[in-house]
């Protein structure tokens, strides 16, 4: 258990603007992660190994992409007990993202709205951070699994989005345990159109071809996951599921944030533009996971993310059909103890 309980820090952080608190936390984690001070926050990793897409995950709890966009704190996340960590989304070129303010708390329902817009330092800086981590400098058997999440630059026309994804895939491929292709952020104009039939076929075909070339070049085949939105109907999910199998994708991350405001009507900040995450997303995300599992079959890997605020929520996501889970907003509201709580709850489901 961490020697510094999160409940002491949370009131201070919640008095700050949401993105300011986010950045302050990342700066401090980055500064202490490879020093003895990290021991004040560290907590033992629950052992609950599972093999997915050819990778052995030490446990079934991961950090969702979006929290550490520039891969600055990989060793800190490892110390908090995660079984796997997904960093990014990274784009080929650095970009500032959308104008501030662009992140808002809805504490009444333990939720966030963000419209960050893939703000990141770009591929070169991202890879420098990845390579600086102890995880990559001294990899250990049975250690943390690292996912690298890629996207397109806002300035790249949607008709040329594939160019950005291929450039990013070539960059991250040698350094990732798996790669997630983010086509579902609501905060990059027209990005979600890549989930439609024709656009998805073109993108997945190009990714599959490029992955084959990279596998031959590097003598290793990295799993490819596709991250999708919760705001899809049954026919759209069927189209995506069929395309994933047809093009040899290795898994799906379900889901990103939602544009729906049905569950937060009347709350402060509820009508801010952007993606809603946290408690209100749980049921919508689980519904998509159920549809995916039905369409994809028993063994196709699904990473479940969206609305996990307790061990019980994580169990519900596994019961919906996910193999492993990721958290983000829950970490902001409940702190690192949530990692252990979720991992222990999922471990009990094996008994």
Secondary structure as the mmCIF struct_conf table of DSSP 4:
data_model
#
loop_
_struct_conf.conf_type_id
_struct_conf.id
_struct_conf.beg_label_comp_id
_struct_conf.beg_label_asym_id
_struct_conf.beg_label_seq_id
_struct_conf.end_label_comp_id
_struct_conf.end_label_asym_id
_struct_conf.end_label_seq_id
BEND BEND1 UNK A 3 UNK A 4
HELX_RH_AL_P HELX_RH_AL_P1 UNK A 6 UNK A 14
TURN_TY1_P TURN_TY1_P1 UNK A 15 UNK A 15
BEND BEND2 UNK A 16 UNK A 16
HELX_RH_AL_P HELX_RH_AL_P2 UNK A 18 UNK A 32
TURN_TY1_P TURN_TY1_P2 UNK A 33 UNK A 34
BEND BEND3 UNK A 35 UNK A 35
HELX_RH_3T_P HELX_RH_3T_P1 UNK A 36 UNK A 40
TURN_TY1_P TURN_TY1_P3 UNK A 41 UNK A 41
HELX_LH_PP_P HELX_LH_PP_P1 UNK A 44 UNK A 46
STRN STRN1 UNK A 50 UNK A 52
TURN_TY1_P TURN_TY1_P4 UNK A 53 UNK A 54
STRN STRN2 UNK A 55 UNK A 57
BEND BEND4 UNK A 58 UNK A 60
STRN STRN3 UNK A 61 UNK A 63
HELX_LH_PP_P HELX_LH_PP_P2 UNK A 64 UNK A 64
TURN_TY1_P TURN_TY1_P5 UNK A 65 UNK A 66
BEND BEND5 UNK A 67 UNK A 68
TURN_TY1_P TURN_TY1_P6 UNK A 69 UNK A 70
HELX_RH_AL_P HELX_RH_AL_P3 UNK A 74 UNK A 79
TURN_TY1_P TURN_TY1_P7 UNK A 80 UNK A 81
BEND BEND6 UNK A 83 UNK A 83
STRN STRN4 UNK A 84 UNK A 90
BEND BEND7 UNK A 92 UNK A 92
STRN STRN5 UNK A 93 UNK A 95
BEND BEND8 UNK A 98 UNK A 98
HELX_LH_PP_P HELX_LH_PP_P3 UNK A 99 UNK A 99
BEND BEND9 UNK A 100 UNK A 100
HELX_LH_PP_P HELX_LH_PP_P4 UNK A 101 UNK A 101
STRN STRN6 UNK A 103 UNK A 106
HELX_RH_3T_P HELX_RH_3T_P2 UNK A 107 UNK A 109
TURN_TY1_P TURN_TY1_P8 UNK A 110 UNK A 110
STRN STRN7 UNK A 111 UNK A 114
BEND BEND10 UNK A 118 UNK A 118
STRN STRN8 UNK A 120 UNK A 122
HELX_RH_AL_P HELX_RH_AL_P4 UNK A 123 UNK A 132
BEND BEND11 UNK A 133 UNK A 133
HELX_RH_AL_P HELX_RH_AL_P5 UNK A 134 UNK A 137
BEND BEND12 UNK A 138 UNK A 138
TURN_TY1_P TURN_TY1_P9 UNK A 141 UNK A 142
STRN STRN9 UNK A 145 UNK A 150
TURN_TY1_P TURN_TY1_P10 UNK A 154 UNK A 155
BEND BEND13 UNK A 156 UNK A 156
HELX_RH_3T_P HELX_RH_3T_P3 UNK A 158 UNK A 160
HELX_RH_AL_P HELX_RH_AL_P6 UNK A 161 UNK A 172
HELX_RH_3T_P HELX_RH_3T_P4 UNK A 173 UNK A 175
BEND BEND14 UNK A 177 UNK A 177
STRN STRN10 UNK A 178 UNK A 182
TURN_TY1_P TURN_TY1_P11 UNK A 186 UNK A 187
BEND BEND15 UNK A 188 UNK A 188
TURN_TY1_P TURN_TY1_P12 UNK A 189 UNK A 190
HELX_RH_3T_P HELX_RH_3T_P5 UNK A 191 UNK A 195
BEND BEND16 UNK A 196 UNK A 196
HELX_RH_AL_P HELX_RH_AL_P7 UNK A 197 UNK A 218
TURN_TY1_P TURN_TY1_P13 UNK A 219 UNK A 219
STRN STRN11 UNK A 223 UNK A 228
BEND BEND17 UNK A 230 UNK A 230
HELX_RH_AL_P HELX_RH_AL_P8 UNK A 234 UNK A 246
TURN_TY1_P TURN_TY1_P14 UNK A 247 UNK A 248
STRN STRN12 UNK A 251 UNK A 254
STRN STRN13 UNK A 258 UNK A 258
HELX_RH_3T_P HELX_RH_3T_P6 UNK A 262 UNK A 264
TURN_TY1_P TURN_TY1_P15 UNK A 265 UNK A 266
BEND BEND18 UNK A 267 UNK A 267
TURN_TY1_P TURN_TY1_P16 UNK A 268 UNK A 271
BEND BEND19 UNK A 272 UNK A 274
STRN STRN14 UNK A 275 UNK A 278
HELX_RH_3T_P HELX_RH_3T_P7 UNK A 279 UNK A 281
HELX_RH_AL_P HELX_RH_AL_P9 UNK A 282 UNK A 296
BEND BEND20 UNK A 298 UNK A 300
STRN STRN15 UNK A 301 UNK A 305
BEND BEND21 UNK A 306 UNK A 306
BEND BEND22 UNK A 310 UNK A 310
HELX_RH_AL_P HELX_RH_AL_P10 UNK A 311 UNK A 320
TURN_TY1_P TURN_TY1_P17 UNK A 321 UNK A 321
BEND BEND23 UNK A 323 UNK A 323
STRN STRN16 UNK A 324 UNK A 327
BEND BEND24 UNK A 328 UNK A 328
HELX_RH_AL_P HELX_RH_AL_P11 UNK A 329 UNK A 334
TURN_TY1_P TURN_TY1_P18 UNK A 336 UNK A 336
HELX_RH_AL_P HELX_RH_AL_P12 UNK A 337 UNK A 348
TURN_TY1_P TURN_TY1_P19 UNK A 349 UNK A 350
#
